[in-house]
Amino acid sequence: MTGTTGSTGTAGTAGHRILLDGRSVLLSDRPLKSGGEAAVYTVVGDDGVVVKVYRDTPGPQQERRLERMLTMTPLGGRPTDRAQPSELAWPTAQARGADGGFLGYAMQRFGEPDHVRLVGLFTRAQRMRLFPGRVDWRFLLGVGWNLAFMTARMHHEGLVVGDFSSNNVVVDANGFVTFLDCDSIAFTDPATGEYFPCLMQTADYCAPERQKGGPATEAGDDFALAVLVYQLLSVGNHPFGGVPHDSDSQSTVKDNIAASCSYVVQPERVVVPRGVLDPGVLPPELLLLARAAFGPGVADPAARPSAEAWLRALDLERSRVRVCPARPHHTYGSHLQACPWCGRLERTGQDDFNAAPAAAPVAAAAPARAAVPAPAAAAARPHRLRTALLTLVGLVVLLVLLGQLLSHG
């Protein structure tokens, strides 16, 4: 969110002292993260805290928003495991300059190597680097469950994520998720009744009504959730990727969303890159929700599956996951009769979940390629062939003898 323009807070605070609720702290010289709206710095001597400093001088509305957020304790009543991180990177203190001017806010730090942005799970190279030996399809399913749970929980408390994307959520090694950039969340202050909208959005996860300038809503969050769950379960494939056949030029994901053009629903309309996973890798109930979200749910927010619907379907499938007997880290949906990751490895030479293609043990792989009766049938086949050949030779000899007898007669 941008307030009135003025001197940039980033240039004036990097490597300098600021005040966090009146306490003087020193910011690092270089930002951990820098974007168009703000930059995030560590606090020297306190690795657990970071400070988000707005590039443009924040306006009074943004300052008021932070004041009210600091009086709230969202999700505070929900018990969590001791090993579980905070689910929201909620503001913990206002950041001010030496002159008392409002600069931004402090929050708990969530970064590598303990926390990885959700987008890091969408490519094989990043999965191998960030979660070596830990990520399989079951793990991705669990992350999707946690996303759906958190979305439903936030909606229950009147919070709308608004700018919901793969860059605004981090994941830890146990699959727990934490939402970042909470200063953009839309909410109504329970004490004053003031409404604070979300003005930020990310095109690849933005529902059409939001693209047209509409407000952030729970239905908009449900659309982004559906896209993210689909990406998780299809190892990164965006459901609105590809180029429509009737497109005059290369369409962007944003264009395809606006045109309600998804290969998950209408594969005949879209040319997708090689290697895009067949949507059938999703279990039937989850695929049904995806097709509702990316079909009628694009134009009609009321037709989108809710976060609760995703949560129920994901929860059901978690207990049904199958484990491949041939290769480590290959797990898949209970509706499939064969391991889809082994199939992709055979077709592409690339293993989505192992650092290098694992050679399957002969004893384990053989049953996967043939039905149980096949070995017995194969063993009997040479015997039947020899018998047939001997019979044929005998018939030929008999015919020759008969011909000789007839000619002499």
Phi, psi and omega per residue, in radians:
M1 nan 2.414 -3.081
T2 -1.972 2.290 3.091
G3 -1.712 -2.585 3.122
T4 -1.233 2.520 -3.132
T5 -1.313 2.642 -3.127
G6 -3.088 -2.732 3.116
S7 -1.157 2.441 -3.091
T8 -1.306 2.248 3.141
G9 -1.128 -0.584 -3.093
T10 -1.054 -0.862 -3.087
A11 -1.156 -0.533 -3.052
G12 -1.547 -0.110 -3.048
T13 -2.134 -0.350 -3.118
A14 -1.012 2.192 3.135
G15 1.271 0.185 -3.135
H16 -2.052 2.931 3.125
R17 -1.464 2.457 3.031
I18 -2.312 3.096 3.141
L19 -1.988 2.218 3.022
L20 -1.914 1.831 -3.043
D21 0.895 0.703 3.083
G22 1.562 -0.176 -3.135
R23 -1.601 2.266 -3.110
S24 -1.387 2.218 3.095
V25 -2.344 2.781 3.131
L26 -1.877 2.250 3.105
L27 -1.528 2.670 3.087
S28 -1.141 2.769 -3.135
D29 -1.205 -0.651 -3.077
R30 -2.003 2.499 3.128
P31 -1.311 2.613 2.994
L32 -1.235 -0.665 -3.077
K33 -2.555 2.458 -3.136
S34 -2.412 2.294 3.132
G35 -2.370 -3.027 -3.108
G36 -1.202 -0.488 -3.075
E37 -1.625 -0.644 -3.017
A38 -2.777 2.997 3.016
A39 -2.253 2.598 -3.106
V40 -1.988 2.237 -3.093
Y41 -2.095 2.620 2.974
T42 -1.438 2.815 3.065
V43 -1.747 2.148 -3.125
V44 -1.041 2.208 3.130
G45 1.520 -0.008 3.126
D46 -2.515 1.536 -3.056
D47 -1.191 -0.262 -3.080
G48 -1.522 -0.022 -3.079
V49 -2.195 2.428 3.007
V50 -2.223 2.788 -3.131
V51 -2.191 2.223 3.069
K52 -1.644 2.075 -3.106
V53 -1.968 2.131 -3.122
Y54 -1.245 2.465 -3.135
R55 -1.206 -0.798 3.092
D56 -1.692 2.551 -3.132
T57 -0.974 2.087 -3.086
P58 -1.114 2.525 3.103
G59 -1.403 3.016 -3.114
P60 -1.090 -0.518 3.136
Q61 -1.175 -0.699 3.115
Q62 -1.185 -0.671 3.100
E63 -1.129 -0.720 3.112
R64 -1.126 -0.699 3.104
R65 -0.991 -0.851 -3.116
L66 -1.127 -0.661 3.087
E67 -1.002 -0.800 -3.095
R68 -1.259 -0.636 3.129
M69 -1.090 -0.595 -3.126
L70 -1.232 -0.217 3.082
T71 -1.619 -0.127 -3.051
M72 -1.779 2.686 3.053
T73 -2.305 1.246 -3.106
P74 -1.102 2.482 -3.124
L75 1.082 0.228 -3.059
G76 -1.161 -0.422 -3.098
G77 -1.564 -0.011 -3.081
R78 -1.605 2.153 3.111
P79 -1.197 2.426 3.107
T80 -2.278 2.743 3.081
D81 -1.148 2.582 -3.105
R82 -1.055 -0.538 -3.126
A83 -1.419 -0.134 -3.079
Q84 -1.473 2.313 3.129
P85 -1.317 2.968 3.046
S86 -1.044 2.510 -3.084
E87 -1.544 -0.255 3.099
L88 -2.305 2.319 3.040
A89 -1.456 1.199 -3.023
W90 -1.322 2.535 3.102
P91 -0.987 2.441 3.131
T92 -2.004 -0.319 3.137
A93 -2.867 2.625 3.018
Q94 -1.376 2.495 3.064
A95 -1.837 2.228 -3.132
R96 -2.304 2.670 3.078
G97 -1.373 3.079 -3.139
A98 -1.054 -0.470 3.140
D99 -1.529 0.057 3.131
G100 1.548 -0.019 -3.140
G101 -1.220 2.458 -3.108
F102 -1.259 2.243 -3.086
L103 -2.019 -0.595 -3.044
G104 2.911 -2.463 -3.097
Y105 -2.717 2.816 3.072
A106 -1.744 2.683 3.084
M107 -2.701 2.924 3.090
Q108 -1.174 2.533 -3.108
R109 -1.483 2.302 3.039
F110 -2.289 1.780 -3.092
G111 -2.625 3.081 3.136
E112 -1.123 2.600 0.084
P113 -1.556 -0.136 -3.053
D114 -1.303 -0.527 -3.118
H115 -2.297 2.338 -3.058
V116 -2.161 2.421 3.103
R117 -1.091 2.526 -3.071
L118 -0.955 -0.611 -3.135
V119 -1.040 -0.413 3.122
G120 -1.156 -0.267 3.112
L121 -1.549 -0.067 -2.999
F122 -1.592 -0.156 3.107
T123 -2.223 2.555 -3.105
R124 -1.056 -0.774 -3.092
A125 -1.046 -0.743 -3.139
Q126 -1.230 -0.683 3.095
R127 -1.055 -0.756 -3.125
M128 -1.152 -0.632 -3.090
R129 -1.364 -0.758 -2.995
L130 -1.543 -0.549 -3.115
F131 -2.284 1.021 -3.076
P132 -1.044 2.171 3.072
G133 1.287 0.143 -3.075
R134 -1.995 -0.545 -2.979
V135 -1.588 2.198 2.925
D136 -2.371 -3.081 -3.085
W137 -1.133 -0.585 3.088
R138 -1.075 -0.705 3.105
F139 -1.083 -0.795 3.141
L140 -1.103 -0.649 3.081
L141 -1.086 -0.728 3.116
G142 -1.150 -0.664 3.079
V143 -1.106 -0.724 3.081
G144 -1.052 -0.710 3.097
W145 -1.066 -0.781 3.139
N146 -1.125 -0.665 3.085
L147 -1.087 -0.811 -3.135
A148 -1.124 -0.719 3.120
F149 -1.069 -0.829 -3.109
M150 -1.126 -0.686 3.122
T151 -1.108 -0.802 3.124
A152 -1.092 -0.728 -3.126
R153 -1.124 -0.756 3.141
M154 -1.139 -0.720 3.094
H155 -1.090 -0.643 3.115
H156 -1.071 -0.551 -3.136
E157 -1.670 0.180 3.069
G158 1.401 0.327 3.115
L159 -1.785 2.363 3.071
V160 -2.044 2.151 -3.080
V161 -1.073 -0.812 3.094
G162 1.334 -1.249 3.100
D163 -1.666 1.343 -2.998
F164 -1.777 1.948 -3.083
S165 -2.655 3.040 -3.135
S166 -1.262 -0.191 3.100
N167 -1.678 -0.210 -3.104
N168 -1.809 0.213 3.099
V169 -2.304 2.379 3.046
V170 -2.033 2.725 -3.090
V171 -2.212 2.479 3.045
D172 -1.769 -3.125 -3.030
A173 -1.161 -0.283 3.098
N174 -1.677 0.015 3.117
G175 1.571 0.034 3.093
F176 -1.254 2.522 -3.097
V177 -1.970 2.619 3.068
T178 -2.337 2.317 3.132
F179 -1.558 2.276 3.113
L180 -1.725 3.139 3.061
D181 0.875 0.814 -3.101
C182 -1.187 -0.248 3.130
D183 -1.207 -0.159 3.095
S184 -1.745 -0.049 -3.128
I185 -1.120 2.467 3.066
A186 -1.554 2.344 -3.131
F187 -2.783 2.818 3.007
T188 -1.921 2.164 -3.117
D189 -1.091 2.064 -3.105
P190 -1.129 -0.385 -3.106
A191 -1.511 -0.672 -3.034
T192 -1.914 -0.279 -3.081
G193 1.390 0.063 3.120
E194 -1.230 2.447 3.096
Y195 -1.809 2.281 3.100
F196 -2.046 1.957 -3.069
P197 -1.395 2.901 2.981
C198 -1.731 2.161 -3.134
L199 -1.844 -0.021 -3.105
M200 -1.752 2.684 3.072
Q201 -2.763 2.744 3.087
T202 -2.103 2.108 -2.939
A203 -0.934 -0.753 -3.031
D204 -1.228 -0.149 -3.126
Y205 -2.197 0.228 -2.993
C206 -1.692 2.154 3.115
A207 -1.160 2.679 -3.071
P208 -0.961 -0.710 -3.103
E209 -1.148 -0.488 3.085
R210 -1.355 -0.632 3.066
Q211 -1.014 -0.575 -3.098
K212 -1.450 0.050 3.089
G213 1.823 0.087 3.122
G214 -1.232 2.896 -3.119
P215 -1.327 2.834 3.037
A216 -1.225 2.314 -3.105
T217 -2.386 2.939 3.058
E218 -1.071 -0.662 3.128
A219 -1.107 -0.607 3.068
G220 -1.147 -0.700 3.058
D221 -1.084 -0.701 -3.133
D222 -1.097 -0.611 3.093
F223 -1.145 -0.849 3.134
A224 -1.085 -0.691 3.107
L225 -1.049 -0.759 3.140
A226 -1.066 -0.738 3.123
V227 -1.104 -0.781 -3.091
L228 -1.171 -0.729 3.110
V229 -1.104 -0.745 3.113
Y230 -1.075 -0.759 3.120
Q231 -1.069 -0.719 3.121
L232 -1.068 -0.825 -3.028
L233 -1.373 -0.228 3.107
S234 -1.975 0.441 3.133
V235 0.850 0.755 2.959
G236 1.877 -0.135 -3.098
N237 -1.238 2.189 3.104
H238 -1.407 2.300 -3.072
P239 -1.155 -0.247 3.110
F240 -1.973 0.436 3.068
G241 -1.371 3.049 3.130
G242 1.593 3.123 -3.108
V243 -2.150 2.158 3.116
P244 -1.084 2.546 3.122
H245 -1.049 -0.611 -3.068
D246 -1.603 0.243 -3.132
S247 -1.417 2.366 3.101
D248 -1.314 -0.508 3.133
S249 -2.450 3.069 -3.126
Q250 -1.138 2.089 -3.118
S251 -1.457 2.567 3.027
T252 -1.574 2.930 3.064
V253 -1.024 -0.715 3.114
K254 -1.036 -0.744 3.116
D255 -1.083 -0.761 -3.116
N256 -1.149 -0.631 3.076
I257 -1.116 -0.814 -3.126
A258 -1.070 -0.585 -3.114
A259 -1.575 0.057 -3.111
S260 0.933 0.858 -3.071
C261 -2.061 1.694 -3.123
S262 -2.178 2.283 3.109
Y263 -1.166 -0.324 3.105
V264 -1.171 -0.560 -3.104
V265 -1.748 -0.757 -3.093
Q266 -2.270 1.321 -3.078
P267 -1.069 -0.444 -3.124
E268 -1.227 -0.251 -3.105
R269 -1.572 -0.235 -2.923
V270 -2.229 2.413 2.965
V271 -1.670 2.061 -3.102
V272 -1.928 2.652 3.130
P273 -1.092 2.691 3.038
R274 -1.069 2.504 3.122
G275 1.689 -0.191 3.080
V276 -1.159 2.282 -3.040
L277 -1.250 2.478 3.054
D278 -1.100 2.286 3.131
P279 -0.973 -0.366 -3.139
G280 -1.120 -0.117 3.054
V281 -1.170 -0.399 3.071
L282 -1.340 2.397 3.040
P283 -0.998 2.647 -3.014
P284 -0.884 -0.772 -3.098
E285 -1.169 -0.650 3.116
L286 -1.267 -0.644 3.096
L287 -1.158 -0.622 3.093
L288 -1.085 -0.754 3.109
L289 -1.134 -0.724 -3.138
A290 -1.084 -0.763 -3.120
R291 -1.209 -0.500 3.044
A292 -1.225 -0.716 -3.122
A293 -1.216 -0.676 -3.039
F294 -1.690 -0.010 3.069
G295 -1.887 -1.811 3.141
P296 -1.066 -0.485 -3.100
G297 -1.228 -0.236 3.120
V298 -1.204 -0.888 -3.108
A299 -1.462 -0.468 -3.068
D300 -2.066 1.760 -3.131
P301 -0.974 -0.534 -3.131
A302 -1.198 -0.342 -3.125
A303 -1.534 -0.067 -3.129
R304 -1.341 2.409 3.018
P305 -1.091 2.459 3.134
S306 -1.388 2.931 3.071
A307 -1.039 -0.634 3.124
E308 -1.121 -0.668 3.122
A309 -1.130 -0.746 3.075
W310 -1.094 -0.713 -3.112
L311 -1.070 -0.779 -3.136
R312 -1.110 -0.788 -3.100
A313 -1.182 -0.701 3.113
L314 -1.162 -0.688 -3.140
D315 -1.113 -0.696 3.129
L316 -1.103 -0.711 -3.080
E317 -1.318 -0.435 -3.097
R318 -1.028 -0.555 -3.111
S319 -1.497 -0.053 -3.046
R320 -1.938 -0.005 -3.028
V321 -1.016 2.393 3.091
R322 -1.687 2.656 3.127
V323 -2.007 2.246 3.130
C324 -1.251 2.280 3.138
P325 -1.374 -0.190 -2.996
A326 -1.657 -0.597 -3.021
R327 -2.378 2.484 3.109
P328 -1.182 2.628 3.085
H329 1.140 0.319 3.018
H330 -1.818 1.833 3.030
T331 -2.227 2.726 -3.032
Y332 -2.814 3.025 -3.061
G333 -1.153 2.621 -3.075
S334 -1.193 -0.273 -3.099
H335 -1.400 -0.223 -3.081
L336 -1.617 2.423 -3.131
Q337 -1.541 -0.324 3.134
A338 -2.360 2.722 -3.107
C339 -1.198 2.052 -3.130
P340 -1.211 -0.455 -3.101
W341 -1.333 -0.585 3.025
C342 -1.145 -0.692 3.107
G343 -1.083 -0.743 3.111
R344 -1.167 -0.625 3.108
L345 -1.103 -0.730 3.139
E346 -1.169 -0.604 -3.097
R347 -1.410 -0.647 -2.993
T348 -1.952 -0.304 -3.072
G349 1.375 0.135 -3.113
Q350 -2.099 2.300 3.119
D351 -1.701 2.103 -3.069
D352 -1.187 -0.373 -3.013
F353 -2.205 0.003 3.083
N354 -2.125 2.509 -3.085
A355 -1.054 -0.603 3.085
A356 -2.444 2.603 3.117
P357 -0.949 2.163 -3.124
A358 -1.550 2.246 3.112
A359 -1.239 2.125 -3.097
A360 -1.343 2.391 3.070
P361 -1.043 2.423 -3.094
V362 -1.016 -0.748 -3.087
A363 -1.114 -0.597 -3.114
A364 -1.413 -0.611 -3.029
A365 -1.367 -0.567 -3.052
A366 -1.015 -0.838 3.133
P367 -1.088 -0.487 -3.112
A368 -1.225 -0.390 -3.082
R369 -1.719 -0.231 -3.072
A370 -2.455 2.639 3.101
A371 -1.225 2.828 -3.071
V372 -1.014 -0.749 -3.121
P373 -1.217 -0.213 -3.007
A374 -1.031 -0.777 -3.122
P375 -1.029 -0.725 3.136
A376 -1.149 -0.737 3.129
A377 -1.113 -0.688 -3.137
A378 -1.147 -0.675 -3.130
A379 -1.186 -0.596 -3.100
A380 -1.370 -0.367 -3.028
R381 -1.062 -0.810 3.128
P382 -1.069 -0.655 -3.131
H383 -1.116 -0.777 -3.137
R384 -1.127 -0.643 3.139
L385 -1.125 -0.761 3.127
R386 -1.104 -0.715 -3.141
T387 -1.077 -0.753 -3.132
A388 -1.120 -0.697 -3.139
L389 -1.138 -0.755 3.124
L390 -1.097 -0.705 3.120
T391 -1.087 -0.744 3.138
L392 -1.111 -0.766 3.109
V393 -1.050 -0.763 3.136
G394 -1.042 -0.731 3.129
L395 -1.114 -0.722 3.121
V396 -1.069 -0.790 3.133
V397 -1.072 -0.734 -3.129
L398 -1.106 -0.718 3.139
L399 -1.138 -0.668 3.117
V400 -1.101 -0.796 3.135
L401 -1.087 -0.743 3.121
L402 -1.091 -0.686 3.134
G403 -1.127 -0.671 3.141
Q404 -1.159 -0.732 3.134
L405 -1.092 -0.732 -3.116
L406 -1.163 -0.668 -3.115
S407 -1.194 -0.604 3.112
H408 -1.294 -0.532 -3.131
G409 -1.259 nan nan
